[in-house]
Amino acid sequence: MSDSPGGHFFRHISGDKIVVEDGYCSSSSDDSDNPIFESQLKLQYNTVRGYVSAIQKLYEKQKVMGINPAPRPQGVALKALKRSILATAWNKKRKEYTDRGVGTLKDVYSPTQIPQHTAAAWAEQDRKSIAAALRTNVDFLFGNHMLLRSSNRLPMELPDCFCIDLPNEGLKTEGFITKSLIVVMNCGKTNQHGRMEYGAALRHRDPQSCLVGALAFSFFWRWQAEKTEKFPAFQRSGDWYDIKVLRRSAKEPNGQYCTAISLSTQNTHTDCYIVLLSYQTSHNWTSRLYERAGIKVSKASHAPRVAGTQNADIAGVAEGQVRKSTATDVRIPLGKMSAKNATFDLFTRSHFVYTIPHSSLLS
């Protein structure tokens, strides 16, 4: 028990509960008549990590400015606190019989549920919500087919997407050339310095699992059926370079421009930035379609990356060909190609190197 500046007393009952005794006294005992408030709030591990990260950034800034000569604020006590919180959380999960499948290899969806997700999007009856449902389906397939993070999917714009011809792939029919959808990714969580990376996909043998088809239908609804948003003009770069693939709304296809005033000891200036489709909105729609499609996973936006990698591994794709995107160049060709209809999902990162062995062709 210790005396606080305000005259209150604090007593640590356990590792995650605090008792506060009311009253202004110079001393106290266990049989005190003062009313006691016992907080039931429990400090979580991620909360501690957030606090530590904030303090660490403040310390680094002060260190650079030369106003804080103290050593780095991480020591034995902090590590012990983190370990204690983790142990407490683990014991609580066991006592409450928390689902042990969360976060394991079972916490994914199967490839057969991908068409069900598309069907759930197409089952939307509210005309005002059809665009959002189609957008969410495209978002889901981008994550599954190209293993993209939300930080790569949400800021994606029209000039980031293009196609290339693959004359040596698909049907060998005169006048027909297989095309690959390419997405440029030069910014994101693991790429903050403009390094050029690519994602790619071909048409899928199943129309309900096809990213190219889902993207086409989404654009068709935006500019031909809904008609709330004007069809983009391509006369100048400024006419269409800001149009988002996963738009915020029909009235804000380029995002919402906001202004912020930054105050500092040196000067005051105004910053303009674009508000994209919010993570919360994307998460809510993703969870809604998951529920309709019968997909039960603990994570929403991150689930396609995890499931896409695992399902490819189960399908027999070589381990060296199935790798999540990292900070270095990664090449990810996945899936199998049908010799009858060119419907192979191709995932690549960085260099355009397509390695499809003949043994992977289906008869």
C-alpha positions in Angstrom: 0.0 0.0 0.0 1.4 3.4 -0.9 0.4 7.0 -0.4 -0.5 9.0 -3.5 -0.2 12.8 -4.0 -4.0 13.2 -3.7 -4.2 11.4 -0.4 -5.6 8.1 -1.8 -4.1 4.7 -1.1 -3.5 2.1 -3.8 -3.1 -1.6 -3.0 -2.2 -4.3 -5.5 -4.4 -7.3 -4.8 -3.1 -9.3 -7.8 -1.2 -8.8 -11.0 -4.2 -7.3 -12.8 -6.4 -5.7 -10.1 -6.0 -2.5 -8.2 -7.8 -1.5 -5.0 -8.3 2.2 -4.3 -9.2 3.3 -0.8 -11.1 6.5 -0.5 -10.3 9.1 2.1 -7.4 11.4 3.1 -5.3 9.8 5.7 -1.6 9.6 6.5 -1.8 5.9 7.3 -4.1 3.0 6.9 -4.4 -0.6 7.8 -6.1 -3.7 6.4 -9.1 -3.3 8.7 -9.7 0.3 7.6 -13.3 1.5 7.4 -12.7 3.6 4.3 -14.8 2.5 1.3 -12.9 0.5 -1.2 -13.3 0.5 -5.0 -11.9 -2.6 -6.7 -11.4 -2.2 -10.5 -12.3 -5.3 -12.6 -10.5 -3.9 -15.6 -7.7 -6.1 -16.7 -4.7 -4.8 -18.6 -4.3 -6.7 -21.9 -1.0 -7.6 -23.6 -1.6 -5.5 -26.7 -2.5 -2.5 -24.6 0.8 -2.7 -22.8 2.6 -3.1 -26.2 0.8 0.1 -27.4 1.8 2.0 -24.3 5.4 0.8 -24.6 5.5 1.7 -28.3 4.3 5.2 -27.6 6.8 5.8 -24.8 9.6 4.4 -26.9 8.8 6.8 -29.8 8.8 9.7 -27.4 12.1 8.6 -25.9 13.7 8.3 -29.3 12.5 11.8 -30.2 13.9 13.2 -27.0 17.1 11.3 -27.5 17.6 12.8 -30.9 16.9 16.3 -29.5 19.5 15.7 -26.7 17.1 16.4 -23.9 16.8 12.9 -22.4 20.1 11.3 -21.3 18.3 8.4 -19.6 18.9 4.8 -20.8 16.3 3.0 -23.0 13.1 2.6 -21.0 12.9 -1.2 -21.3 14.2 -3.4 -18.5 13.6 -6.5 -16.5 10.4 -5.1 -14.8 8.7 -4.4 -18.1 9.6 -7.8 -19.5 8.3 -9.5 -16.3 5.0 -7.5 -16.7 4.5 -8.7 -20.3 5.2 -12.3 -19.3 2.8 -12.0 -16.4 0.0 -10.7 -18.6 0.6 -13.4 -21.2 0.5 -16.1 -18.5 -2.7 -14.6 -16.9 -4.4 -14.4 -20.3 -3.5 -18.1 -21.1 -4.8 -19.3 -17.8 -8.0 -17.4 -18.3 -8.5 -19.0 -21.8 -8.1 -22.4 -20.3 -10.5 -21.7 -17.5 -13.2 -20.3 -19.8 -12.7 -23.1 -22.4 -11.9 -20.7 -25.1 -12.0 -22.2 -28.6 -8.5 -23.5 -29.1 -8.9 -23.6 -32.9 -8.6 -19.8 -33.1 -5.3 -18.8 -34.7 -4.4 -22.4 -35.7 -4.3 -24.1 -39.1 -8.0 -24.8 -38.8 -8.8 -21.1 -38.6 -9.3 -20.7 -42.3 -11.9 -21.3 -45.0 -11.7 -24.0 -47.7 -11.5 -23.3 -51.5 -15.1 -24.6 -51.9 -16.3 -21.6 -49.8 -14.9 -19.0 -52.2 -17.8 -19.4 -54.6 -20.2 -19.2 -51.7 -18.7 -15.8 -50.8 -19.3 -14.6 -54.3 -22.9 -16.0 -54.2 -23.4 -14.1 -50.9 -22.3 -10.9 -52.5 -24.6 -11.4 -55.5 -27.5 -12.2 -53.2 -27.6 -8.6 -51.9 -31.2 -7.3 -52.5 -30.8 -3.7 -51.4 -29.9 -1.7 -54.5 -28.0 0.9 -52.4 -25.8 -1.9 -51.0 -25.1 -3.9 -54.1 -22.0 -1.8 -54.9 -20.6 -2.3 -51.4 -21.3 -6.1 -51.7 -19.5 -6.3 -55.0 -16.7 -4.2 -53.7 -16.2 -6.4 -50.7 -16.1 -9.5 -52.9 -13.3 -7.9 -55.0 -11.5 -7.0 -51.8 -11.8 -10.6 -50.6 -10.5 -12.1 -53.9 -7.6 -9.7 -54.1 -6.5 -10.9 -50.7 -7.0 -14.6 -51.5 -5.5 -14.6 -55.1 -2.7 -12.1 -54.6 -2.2 -12.4 -50.9 -2.5 -8.6 -50.5 -2.8 -6.9 -47.1 -5.5 -4.3 -46.5 -2.8 -1.6 -46.7 -2.3 -2.7 -50.3 -5.9 -3.2 -51.3 -7.7 -0.1 -49.9 -5.4 2.6 -51.5 -5.4 0.8 -54.9 -6.2 3.1 -57.8 -7.1 2.6 -61.5 -3.6 3.4 -62.9 -2.2 0.7 -60.6 -4.1 -2.0 -62.6 -3.3 -3.1 -66.2 -3.0 -6.2 -68.2 -0.3 -7.9 -70.3 -0.5 -10.6 -73.0 0.7 -14.1 -72.4 0.8 -15.6 -75.8 2.3 -18.9 -74.6 -0.4 -19.6 -72.1 -4.0 -20.7 -72.4 -5.9 -21.7 -75.5 -3.9 -21.8 -78.7 -6.7 -20.3 -80.8 -6.2 -17.8 -83.5 -7.3 -14.3 -82.4 -7.4 -15.3 -78.7 -4.6 -14.2 -76.4 -4.6 -14.9 -72.7 -4.2 -11.8 -70.6 -3.0 -11.4 -67.1 -4.3 -8.8 -64.6 -1.4 -7.0 -63.1 -1.5 -4.8 -60.0 1.3 -2.4 -59.1 2.2 -2.2 -55.4 4.7 0.5 -54.5 3.5 1.4 -51.1 2.2 -0.5 -48.0 3.1 -1.9 -44.7 6.3 -3.7 -45.9 7.0 -1.3 -48.7 7.2 2.3 -47.6 10.0 3.6 -49.9 8.5 3.1 -53.4 10.0 -0.3 -54.2 8.2 -1.7 -57.3 6.2 -4.9 -56.6 3.5 -6.6 -58.6 0.6 -8.9 -58.1 -1.0 -10.9 -60.9 -3.9 -13.2 -61.6 -5.5 -14.9 -64.6 -9.1 -15.9 -65.1 -10.3 -18.7 -62.9 -11.9 -21.9 -64.2 -14.8 -21.2 -61.8 -16.5 -17.9 -62.6 -17.6 -17.5 -59.0 -13.9 -17.7 -57.9 -12.6 -15.4 -60.6 -11.0 -12.2 -59.5 -11.0 -10.8 -63.1 -14.7 -11.4 -63.5 -15.5 -10.0 -60.0 -13.6 -6.8 -60.8 -15.3 -6.5 -64.2 -18.7 -6.8 -62.7 -17.9 -4.3 -60.0 -16.8 -1.8 -62.6 -19.9 -2.5 -64.7 -22.2 -1.9 -61.8 -20.4 1.4 -60.9 -20.5 3.0 -64.3 -23.2 1.2 -66.3 -25.9 0.1 -63.8 -25.7 2.4 -60.8 -24.7 5.5 -62.8 -24.2 7.6 -59.7 -20.6 7.9 -60.4 -19.6 9.4 -63.8 -17.6 7.2 -66.2 -14.0 8.3 -65.9 -12.5 10.4 -68.7 -9.0 9.3 -69.9 -7.9 12.5 -71.6 -5.5 13.6 -68.9 -3.8 11.7 -66.1 -5.6 13.9 -63.5 -9.0 12.7 -64.8 -8.6 9.2 -63.5 -5.4 8.7 -61.6 -7.1 9.3 -58.2 -10.0 6.9 -58.8 -10.0 4.1 -56.2 -10.6 0.5 -57.2 -12.3 0.0 -53.8 -14.1 3.3 -53.6 -15.3 4.9 -50.4 -18.7 5.8 -51.8 -20.4 6.7 -55.1 -20.1 10.4 -54.3 -16.4 10.0 -53.2 -14.8 7.7 -55.7 -11.5 9.4 -55.2 -11.8 9.4 -51.4 -12.6 12.3 -49.1 -10.2 15.2 -49.0 -9.6 16.5 -45.5 -7.5 19.2 -44.0 -5.5 19.1 -40.8 -3.6 21.8 -39.0 -0.2 20.8 -37.7 1.1 22.8 -34.7 4.8 22.7 -33.7 7.2 24.9 -31.9 8.7 26.0 -35.2 5.6 27.0 -37.2 2.0 26.2 -38.1 1.1 24.6 -41.4 -1.9 22.9 -43.0 -1.8 19.4 -44.4 -4.2 17.9 -46.9 -4.8 14.2 -47.1 -7.2 11.7 -48.6 -9.5 9.6 -46.4 -9.8 6.2 -48.0 -12.4 3.5 -47.5 -12.2 3.0 -43.8 -10.9 -0.2 -42.3 -14.0 -0.4 -40.0 -16.4 -0.2 -43.0 -14.4 -2.8 -44.9 -14.3 -5.1 -41.8 -18.0 -4.8 -41.2 -18.9 -5.7 -44.8 -16.4 -8.5 -44.9 -17.8 -10.0 -41.6 -21.3 -9.7 -43.1 -20.5 -11.7 -46.2 -18.6 -14.2 -44.2 -21.7 -14.8 -42.1 -23.8 -15.2 -45.2 -21.4 -17.6 -46.8 -20.9 -19.7 -43.7 -17.2 -18.8 -43.4 -16.1 -18.9 -39.7 -12.7 -17.4 -39.1 -11.4 -15.3 -36.2 -9.9 -12.7 -38.5 -11.7 -10.8 -41.2 -9.5 -8.8 -43.5 -6.4 -10.9 -42.9 -8.1 -14.3 -43.4 -7.7 -14.4 -47.3 -3.9 -14.1 -47.0 -3.7 -16.9 -44.5 -6.2 -19.2 -46.3 -4.8 -18.5 -49.7 -1.3 -19.6 -48.6 -2.5 -22.7 -46.7 -4.9 -23.8 -49.4 -2.2 -23.6 -52.0 0.1 -25.7 -49.8 -2.7 -28.3 -49.3 -3.2 -28.4 -53.1 0.3 -29.6 -53.5 2.1 -26.5 -54.7 5.8 -26.6 -53.9 6.8 -24.9 -50.7 9.2 -22.6 -52.5 6.4 -21.3 -54.7 4.1 -20.5 -51.8 5.5 -17.6 -49.8 3.8 -14.6 -48.2 5.0 -11.3 -49.5 7.9 -9.9 -47.5 10.1 -6.9 -47.7 12.2 -8.6 -50.5 11.4 -9.7 -54.0 9.0 -12.7 -53.9 7.7 -14.8 -56.7 4.5 -16.7 -56.0 3.0 -18.7 -58.9 0.1 -20.8 -57.5 -2.6 -23.2 -58.7 -3.0 -25.4 -61.7 -3.9 -24.7 -65.2 -6.5 -26.3 -67.3 -5.4 -27.2 -70.9 -9.0 -26.9 -72.1 -9.8 -23.4 -70.7 -7.2 -21.0 -69.5 -8.4 -20.5 -66.0 -5.3 -20.5 -63.9 -4.7 -18.2 -61.0 -1.2 -16.8 -61.2 0.3 -15.0 -58.2 3.6 -13.2 -58.7 5.5 -10.6 -56.8 8.1 -8.3 -58.3 9.6 -9.8 -61.5 7.5 -11.1 -64.4 8.8 -14.7 -64.2 6.1 -17.3 -65.0 7.1 -20.8 -64.1 4.3 -23.2 -64.9 5.6 -26.8 -65.3 3.9 -29.0 -67.8 3.3 -31.5 -65.1 0.8 -29.1 -63.5 -1.5 -29.1 -66.5 -4.8 -30.8 -66.0 -6.1 -33.1 -68.6 
